[in-house]
């Protein structure tokens, strides 16, 4: 059975160190090469105290990835299908995991690319009576910074660049599957913009992004958003 190695990416983030919640955390096999599990929640505990944490096993089968719910008898919660370049074609998420807005139905995301950059997400939500379909476009500036998606918009310091970043505080509209895919490291054009992000307008998550800190390799390791306490990032990068 072939296995797909997830991209080098941040292994966990902890937002607002006063209470130490973690938006997501990955575990790996003994070699450190394969992601075997991911724990995540959609909302920061200080913003929405009644958040629900999910605990998943990660299984791969060729160009397919499955997230199995450890709290629900290893039920398949998320199905991901990849193209030959390792980029996601689709992500299907069940109702129990699609709960950031209290939704009671599953969801299918299909991803559209142009020049190897994600430009649109076609979403089908499976309600009790009929499917609801919608399409959201992603807009970028000439430097490759994402400017908007759904109800989210962003601003940047165009005089500051970074080698690698990861921003995770702003839930991406209501597409929970898309947010999980970002946690798994699949959309660096969204999570790792060219320039340093300075402002987020994302419904509940509105405010300035300040006090960026970088490691010796130029990777973003902390920033302050809706401060004063920082969001911290631990990176897991291995050369193969």
Number of C-alpha atoms within 10 A of each C-alpha: 6 9 13 17 11 15 18 15 21 22 20 20 25 21 26 20 14 10 11 15 17 22 21 23 19 22 16 15 10 8 6 12 17 18 20 17 19 23 19 19 21 24 24 21 18 14 11 11 9 10 15 15 15 17 21 24 20 20 18 20 12 11 18 19 20 20 22 21 22 16 10 12 8 13 15 20 22 25 19 22 18 16 11 8 8 15 18 23 16 21 24 24 24 19 18 16 23 23 18 17 12 10 15 16 17 23 25 23 25 18 17 17 13 8 6 10 16 19 18 18 22 16 24 18 22 17 14 9 6 8 13 11 13 10 13 16 13 18 16 16 9 6 10 15 22 25 17 21 20 16 13 19 18 18 18 19 12 13 7 10 15 16 14 19 24 24 19 20 21 19 21 21 17 16 23 24 25 25 18 21 15 19 26 20 18 19 18 17 16 24 18 22 23 22 21 23 26 19 17 21 16 20 13 12 17 17 16 17 20 18 14 16 14 16 9 6 9 13 19 24 20 24 22 20 23 16 16 13 15 22 25 20 22 16 15 15 13 10 5 4
